[in-house]
Amino acid sequence: MQKFLLKPYYKLDTGEAGCDEAGRGCLAGPVFASAVMLPPQFDHPLLNDSKKLSERTRLELKEIIEKEALCWAVAKAGNAEIDKINILNASILAMHRAIILLKQVPEHLIIDGNKFKPYKKIPFNCIVKGDGKYASIAAASILAKTHRDEYMRKIGEEFPVYSWDRNKGYPTKQHREAIKKYGVTKYHRMSFRLLDEQLELEFEVKN
């Protein structure tokens, strides 16, 4: 079994939460974010950036993280909010919402990526590719991803022609072909380039 060597914390002896998001590059659905505080001794040989794990491993780790974390939370920002404030600001908003939901107030935050806005004066550090470096960010990436995938499967039942159960709203060829053929839904991000062609979308939004 391969063991991924992730650092347990950024600051020693600090109540630290790792934060990450899922769904930034999608054409439909919310962006999800998670904040996770792990016990210092937490360790799992398969814990890693969610993008590098199979769906089966992500679901296995989801159960372990939710059971063994000191506290965790998942939140989202919807596609209408994304269109209004842009995907970066919506991702940060979702992170703030997740932090608010934590049962324990963190003393320090570590954020995946290079952009964040302060939350209630809690010190933070942005870490590029942090989900492959720190355990709490990796855990947050797994929770954000698995909770979002579950949400996309659920709303995909309303609009099965877009195959959200498989593509989760990402810009696959099949997803874009469905948009071209059937138009857009109330879940699509209208500020995104929904088609490969430089065409103006004049579709009626399906409710």
N, C-alpha and C positions, 0 to 999 in steps of 0.2 A: 504494500500500500504506500503510495507516494504521500509524503508529509510536506505540507506547505508551511514554511517558516515565517509566520507573521509576528510582528512585535505586539506584546500584550497591552502596551500603553505608550502614549507620547510623553506624559508627565507622571512621574512616580508619585504614589500616595496622594492621588487627586481623584475626586469623583468625576470621571471623564466619560463623555458620551461621544460615540462615533456617529456621523450622519452621512447618508448617501441617498441618491434618488434613482428612479427607474422610469423610463419612458420619454426621455427628452426628445429623441429622434423620431417619435411616432407621428403618424398623420391623424390619428384619432385617439380619443380617450384622455383621461387625466394624466398628469405626471404625479407619481407617488414618491414619497420620501419616508425614511425611517430614521429614528434615533435610538441607539442601543447603548446601555451601560452594562458592561460585563464584569463579573468578579475577576480580580487580578489573576486567580489561578485557572481561569477558563482556558481550555485547550481542546482542540479537536483536529485530528490529522488532515481532514479534508476541507477545513475552513479556508475559503479563498474568495477572491472576486467572483461574484455570482455569474458573470459572463463567461468564466472559464469552467463552470461546472455544468453537469447534465441536469436536466429538470428533476430527475429522480434524486440526485444528490442534494439539490437545492431544497426539495421538500423534506428530505430527511433532516437536513441541518435546520430548517425552519422550526421544526418541532423541538429540537434540542435547544436552540437559541431562546425560543419563547418560554421554555421550561426553566432554563438555567440562568438567564440574564437577570441582573439585579432589577432592571426594569427596561421596557421597550415600548415603542409606540410607532404607529404608522398613520400617515395623513396624506391628503392629496390636494391638488389644485386642478380644477376642471378645465375643459377645453375652452370655455368662454373666458375664463380668467387668463388662460394662456394667450388667447387672441387679444385681450385687452392690455396686458402688461408685459408680454413677450415671455418666451419659454425660460430664459434665465431667471427673471424675477419670479415667475411662477414656481420654478424649482426651489428657489430660496424661501418663498412663502410656504411651500409645502414642508420644508425642513423646519421652519419656525413653528408651524402647526404641530409637527411631530414632537418637537422639544417641549412645547406647552403641555402636551399630554403625558409626559413622563411623570411617574409617581415620585421620583426623586429629582430635585433640582441639581443639574450638573454644575461642577465648579470649573470645568474646562470642556471645550468642544473641539473635536477634530473633524474636519469637513473634507470630503472627497472633492477634488478639483482645485480650481484657483480663484473662485469667486464666492463671496458670502457677504451678508450684511449682518452687523452685530445684532445680537439678541439679548436684551436686558443686561447689557454690560458684562455678559459672561465672556471671559477670554476665549479666543479661538485661534486655531491654526488651520490654514488650507493646505492640503497635501495632494499634489498631482499624483494620480494613480494610487491614492491612499487605500483603495479597496483591495489592493494586492500587497499592502505593506502593514496595515494595522488590523488587529482582530476585530475591534468594535466597528470599524468602517466596513470591513468585509461582512460582518453580521448584519449591519444595516442594509448593505446592498442586497443581501439575500432576502431579507424581509420585505424590502421595497419591491423587489422583482416578483416574489411569489404572491404577494398580496395584489399587485397590479395584474399579474397574469390571471388570477382568479376573477378579478373584477372584469377583465376583458372577455373572458369566457362567458361570464354571466350576461353582459350587455350584448355579446355576440349572438345570443339566442334571439334577440329582437331583430337582428339584421344578419342572418346567416350567410348572405351572398358575399359578404366581405371577408369571410374566413378568419375572424378575429380569434377563434379558438386555436388557430394555428399560427397566424402571424402577429397576434397581440396588438395590431394596429400599426406595426412597422411598415415602411414603404416597400413591400415586396411587389414583384411584377403582378401577381394575382390580385393584390389589394388595389393597385392603381388601375388595373383593367376593370375591376368591379366599380370603382369610382367613375370611370369613363362611361361604363355601360348603364349604371343604375343611379348615378348622381351621388350626392353627399347626404349625410345624416346629421342629426342634432349633436352627435358625438365627434364629428370631424373638426379639425383645427383649420379654420378658414384663412388664417394668416400664414399657413404653410403652403409650400408648392405641392399641391396634391397630385398633379399629373406631370409626366416627363415633358410633354410638349408645352410650349409657351402659349397656352390657351387661357382665355378668360373663362372662369367657371360661372356658368349661368344656370346652375341646377337649382331646382327647388329642394329645400332642406326637408328631409323626411323625418317626421316626428314619431 
